[in-house]
Amino acid sequence: MMGFIFKAFPHCQDFRELNSSAIGWIQHKFLSRSSTANIVEWQLPPLSYVKLNTDGAFRSIYGVAVGGVVIRDLHGEFIAGFSSFYMIVNSSLEAKANALRDGIILCTQKGYRNIIIEMDLMLLVQFF
């Protein structure tokens, strides 16, 4: 298994420990800050990098969460991707975090270590 150095939580040894630490950190940041929206144009990743785009959504009425992942190379060509349902999720934030986690796992399974993460929730992006 490849290791990551998580900037916000260098003490975390695996995804389970990271998930536990991250939820507390994200909830603190999410509840204590207002956010601003920025319009960003998709750009190619630099040489020797791949770009990981993820998103997640949650509908409380139906109790359904979904997530999606796309990995593209330096030419913008599709490498891999998938979508998934998440059963034990209580918010859009958790759905987005699950999609990000699954995207990172997919990147590592494919052997990519130089990853640029792009998503619409800056709190999660800043975490890494």
Backbone torsions as a table, in degrees:
resi	resn	phi	psi	omega
1	MET	NA	132.4	178.0
2	MET	-78.0	146.7	178.7
3	GLY	-101.7	153.6	174.9
4	PHE	-119.8	153.9	169.3
5	ILE	-105.0	111.3	-179.9
6	PHE	-87.7	115.2	-174.0
7	LYS	-56.3	-43.1	-175.6
8	ALA	-78.1	-27.6	-176.6
9	PHE	-136.3	72.5	-177.1
10	PRO	-64.2	-17.5	-179.7
11	HIS	-77.8	-11.9	-177.5
12	CYS	-73.1	131.6	-177.7
13	GLN	-101.5	-22.9	-179.2
14	ASP	-148.4	174.9	-175.5
15	PHE	-66.8	-32.8	179.3
16	ARG	-64.6	-47.3	178.6
17	GLU	-65.1	-40.1	177.7
18	LEU	-62.9	-44.4	-179.7
19	ASN	-58.4	-45.2	179.6
20	SER	-62.3	-46.9	179.0
21	SER	-66.6	-39.1	-176.0
22	ALA	-67.3	-39.1	-178.4
23	ILE	-60.8	-45.2	177.7
24	GLY	-62.3	-43.9	-179.5
25	TRP	-64.2	-45.4	-178.0
26	ILE	-65.7	-43.0	179.1
27	GLN	-62.0	-41.3	177.8
28	HIS	-61.6	-49.2	-179.6
29	LYS	-66.2	-40.7	-176.0
30	PHE	-67.4	-39.3	-177.3
31	LEU	-83.3	-21.5	-174.4
32	SER	-102.1	4.0	-176.3
33	ARG	-136.8	147.9	169.6
34	SER	-91.8	152.9	-179.1
35	SER	-113.7	157.7	177.1
36	THR	-122.7	149.7	-179.5
37	ALA	-97.4	136.3	174.7
38	ASN	-125.3	137.4	175.0
39	ILE	-88.9	125.0	-175.5
40	VAL	-126.1	133.3	176.7
41	GLU	-89.0	136.9	-179.9
42	TRP	-65.4	133.5	179.2
43	GLN	-125.1	151.8	177.5
44	LEU	-64.5	145.9	173.4
45	PRO	-74.1	156.4	178.4
46	PRO	-70.7	170.2	178.4
47	LEU	-51.7	136.9	178.8
48	SER	73.1	10.3	176.8
49	TYR	-117.1	156.8	166.7
50	VAL	-117.1	158.5	177.4
51	LYS	-112.2	129.6	178.4
52	LEU	-106.8	116.2	174.7
53	ASN	-108.4	130.7	179.4
54	THR	-135.8	158.8	173.1
55	ASP	-157.6	159.0	177.7
56	GLY	-147.8	156.1	179.4
57	ALA	-145.9	154.4	-176.8
58	PHE	-139.2	134.9	175.0
59	ARG	-119.0	106.3	-176.4
60	SER	-65.1	-32.5	179.8
61	ILE	-57.6	-40.9	-177.6
62	TYR	-98.9	-11.3	-177.1
63	GLY	65.4	33.0	-175.7
64	VAL	-117.4	135.4	174.2
65	ALA	-126.2	144.3	178.1
66	VAL	-134.1	158.1	176.6
67	GLY	-145.3	156.7	178.4
68	GLY	-139.0	150.3	-176.2
69	VAL	-138.0	135.7	173.1
70	VAL	-136.6	132.5	174.9
71	ILE	-115.5	130.5	179.1
72	ARG	-128.2	152.2	-179.5
73	ASP	-89.9	-172.6	-176.1
74	LEU	-66.9	-11.6	176.5
75	HIS	-99.7	-0.3	-177.2
76	GLY	83.9	7.4	-179.1
77	GLU	-78.3	141.2	178.7
78	PHE	-64.5	129.1	175.5
79	ILE	-104.1	-51.6	-177.6
80	ALA	-160.8	163.6	177.2
81	GLY	-179.6	166.9	176.4
82	PHE	-168.6	169.0	170.7
83	SER	-128.0	156.6	-174.2
84	SER	-149.8	150.9	169.7
85	PHE	-93.3	143.1	176.3
86	TYR	-119.1	122.1	-172.8
87	MET	-86.4	-40.5	-175.4
88	ILE	-105.6	72.6	-177.7
89	VAL	-136.1	140.8	-176.4
90	ASN	-119.0	4.0	-178.3
91	SER	-161.3	164.2	175.1
92	SER	-63.4	-37.5	178.5
93	LEU	-57.9	-45.2	178.6
94	GLU	-65.8	-38.3	178.3
95	ALA	-62.5	-43.9	179.1
96	LYS	-65.1	-40.8	179.1
97	ALA	-64.5	-41.0	177.9
98	ASN	-64.0	-42.2	178.7
99	ALA	-63.5	-41.2	178.0
100	LEU	-62.4	-47.1	178.0
101	ARG	-57.1	-47.3	-179.0
102	ASP	-64.8	-34.8	177.1
103	GLY	-66.0	-41.4	178.2
104	ILE	-65.6	-41.2	177.4
105	ILE	-61.5	-44.4	178.7
106	LEU	-60.9	-42.7	178.0
107	CYS	-59.4	-45.0	-178.8
108	THR	-67.9	-37.1	177.7
109	GLN	-63.4	-31.8	179.0
110	LYS	-86.4	-2.4	175.8
111	GLY	89.9	10.7	-179.6
112	TYR	-87.5	130.8	178.5
113	ARG	-116.0	-26.6	178.1
114	ASN	-95.0	97.6	-171.5
115	ILE	-123.6	129.4	170.5
116	ILE	-102.0	123.8	-178.4
117	ILE	-98.0	131.6	178.0
118	GLU	-134.8	125.6	177.2
119	MET	-156.4	175.8	-173.9
120	ASP	-94.7	10.7	177.4
121	LEU	-122.0	97.0	-173.7
122	MET	-57.5	-31.0	-179.9
123	LEU	-58.2	-42.5	179.4
124	LEU	-72.2	-38.7	179.0
125	VAL	-63.0	-43.8	-179.8
126	GLN	-64.9	-27.7	179.5
127	PHE	-59.8	-37.3	-179.4
128	PHE	-94.2	NA	NA
